[in-house]
């Protein structure tokens, strides 16, 4: 679900972030603290506090908890935590992000870049730096933070079943340079050792290929509902109707049959690491 790399912008400077920022500023001023003093109590610089108050940066949950306590907000700031967290994603991806975070199964086909759930911080930053039109530095950092936050799914108490089919060409493209790519390949190997994760590589030299329509993610929700998230240039869609979901499930089944086995795939990743 390589999601956030579409054209839609975060709610930076607008919407929920601005509402939260105004509330934060009101509580700070009511407490008669300047930004420097408040920042020292929460572990942030005055300029970062200004960015939070102006809706230009997304405050992390830990900061919101600290701010609520330090400013004596009585839970008002904490009450906004979930909506502020949702603001870290573009509007079109927010529903998919929520479904992903709660999924019992995820199955991902990737043909453009390493899937976001597997990306290292350095690789994710390279993805967003290379995006055109150019993204503002603040947006790049926000998107990197949001992408890494999605990887908390690997730390859940009830582990979901996750599988990936990744094009070999993606693993051979040294996005950000071979130093960054080495770290990325090493991370793929580490995730591939997880009991609940299977990673398969689609070899370049295959004369049959069921995924020519582009990347997608299949999601099974807790209540058994099945959803497909399909990506396209400057657009993405969630499908919930049984017919289109079943068609994409069939497509994914064929892709897994055409790809290398998980063991063969990790051996190929190790081979690529050895070549560099």
N, C-alpha and C positions, 0 to 999 in steps of 0.2 A: 504494500500500500504506500506507494511513494508520492502520494498525498500532497504534502505541503509545498511541493515545488511547482505548483500552478501559479497563475498570474494574480489570483485574488490576494489582497493584502490582509495582514492582521488588522485588528480593530485598534491599531496604535493611534492615539490622539483622538479617538472618538468612542462613542458607545460606553460600554461597561467600564472600560479602563478609566475614562474621564470621570465617570460618576464616582468610582472608588477613589480616584486621586483627589477629587474635591472633598470627599468625606475625610480622607486622611489628613489633608491640609487643615480642615476645620478643627479636627480633634487635636492636631499638633499646636495650632494657634491658641486653642482654648487652654491647653496645658502650658502656654507661654514658653514654648521651646523654639529655638531657631533650628534650622535644618542640621547644622553642624552638631549641636547637642543631641538632637534626636538620633542622628546617624551614629554617633558614638555609642549610644545605648543599645542600638540594634545591630551594629557591626557593618554599617554602610556609610559611604561618603556623602557629603552634603549634595554633591551633584547627582548622585544616584537617587537620593530622596526627592530631589527636584524632578527627576525623570518620572518617578512613581507618581508624584502629585500632578504632573502635567499629562499623564496618560501616555508617555512615550516609551516606557518600559513596563514589562509585566512583572509585578512583584511575586516572588515565590511564596508558597504556603507558609514556610517557616517565618518569613518576615511578617506576614499578615498576623500570625499568632503573636509574635513579639510586639508588633505595633499596637494591637488591641490591648495587650496587658500594660505596656509602658504608658499608653495614652489614656488608659482607663475608659476604653470605648464600650465596655459592658457587652461585648459580643457583637456589636454592630459591624465592625470590620470583618470579623471571622465569618459572619453570615454571608459575606460576599465571596468567600473563598472559592466555592465551586464555579461560580460564574466567571470570576477572574481567571481561573485555570482554563476554562473553555475558550477564553479570549486569546489564548496563545496559538490557537489554530485558525486558519482561514475559515470563513463562514461555511463554505461548501464541505469542509472536512470534519466539522465538529460532531455531527451525528455519527459518522464513521469512527471517529476517535473514541467516542463513548462506547460504541458497540465492540470495538477492538479490545478496549481495556477490560470489558466484562466477558469476553468470549470464552467458550469452553474448547472451541477448535478454531484454528486459523490456517489457511492454506494460501500461499502467496506465489504468484508467478511474476518474475522480474526479468525484463529484457533491456532496460535502459541504464540502471545503476544497481548497486547492491541494495537489497531491501532495507528500508529505514530501520526496521527492528534489529538488523544485524550491523548497522553502521557504527564505526568508531567516531569519536568526536571530530578527529582531524578529517576523516573522509566526508562526514556530513558537512563540515565547514567548506570543504572543497566543492561539494555539490552546489551549495548556495552561492559561493563566490563566483562560480562559473555560470550561474543563471543569467539569462538575458531576457528583457532588459535588466541592467544592473540593479541589485537590491541595495538599499541603504545599509550601512554597517550595523546599525541597531537591529534592523530586520533580520540580517544574517545571524546575529547572535541569538535573537529570540527564536528563530527557526531551529537553530542547532539545539538550544535548550529544550524546546518542545519535542524535537525528535528523540533526544536522549531520554526524556521523561517517559516516552512511550515504552522504553525498554524495561520499565519496572514490571512489566508483565511476566518477565522471567523470574521475578522474586515473589510472585503470588503464593499464598499458602496452598491453594488448589491450583496446581499447574495445568494450563491448557495444553492440548495437543497442537503442535505447530509444525508445519512442513513448508519447505521452499523448493521451487524449481527456478534455478538461475541460469541464464544464458552464459556459456563459456566466454563469449566475447566481453561480457561485463567484467569478468575476473581477469581478463588480459588487458583491460584498459586502465593504465596507471593514473587514474584521476588524482590530481594534486601532486603527482610524482611517485616514483617507486618506493620512496621511504614511507609515505603514507599508505601506499597500496600493500606493502609488506605487513604493516600493522593490521590492515583490514583483512588480509588473508588469514593472518594468525587468529583474529577474532572469529572469523567464520569457522575455523577448525575448533576453537574452544566451544562455540555454541553447538557445533555438530556432535560434541561428546555428551550433550545433555540427553537424559533419558526420554524427554518429551519432545525432542526436536529432531526432525529429519531434513537433511539438506541434500538436494540432488542438482546435478549440473547437466544442462542440455548441451551436448557437444556441438561444435560448429559443423562438423562433418556428419550431418544427418540429412537424409533425403526425404524424410517425412517429419512434419512439424505441425502440431495442432494449435499453436499459440500465435499465429501470425496476425491476429486482430489486436494484440497489445496486452499490456499488463493488467492484472486483476487480483483481487483477494476474495476468498470465500470465508464467510464467518458463520459459525454456529453459535447462537446465543444460548443463555442458560436454560431458557424454556423450550429449547429444541428448534426454535425458528432459524431458518437458514437464509442468509443474505449474501448478495454478491456486490462488491464494490469494484467498479470498472473505471479505469483511468483513460483519458484521451487528452489531446492537446487543448489546454485552456478550459477543460471541462472534466467533470467526474460525476458518476451517477451511482446511487444505491438502488439495487433491484431487490424487491421483496416478493414479487409474484413468482409462483412456483415454476412456470415454464422457462423464463429467462435464466433463473437460478439453476434449474436442472440442466439446461444447455451448457452453462459455464462449468458446472460440476463434471459433465461428460468431457468437456474440453480438458479440464485439469487431470482427469483420470488418464486420458490419452497422453498428455504431456509427461506424467510420471512414468508411464510405460515406455515412452520414447527416450527418456533421460537416462543417464547413468544411475546405478543403484547408489544409495547413500554411502556405502563403503567405497565404491569406485570413485564417487564424487570427492570424498575427502582425500583419497589418494591423489586425485588430480590437483586438488588445492595444494597439497604438500609438494607435488612435483613443480607447480608454478612457483612456490616459495623457493625451492631449490635452484630454480633457474635464475633467481635474482639474489 
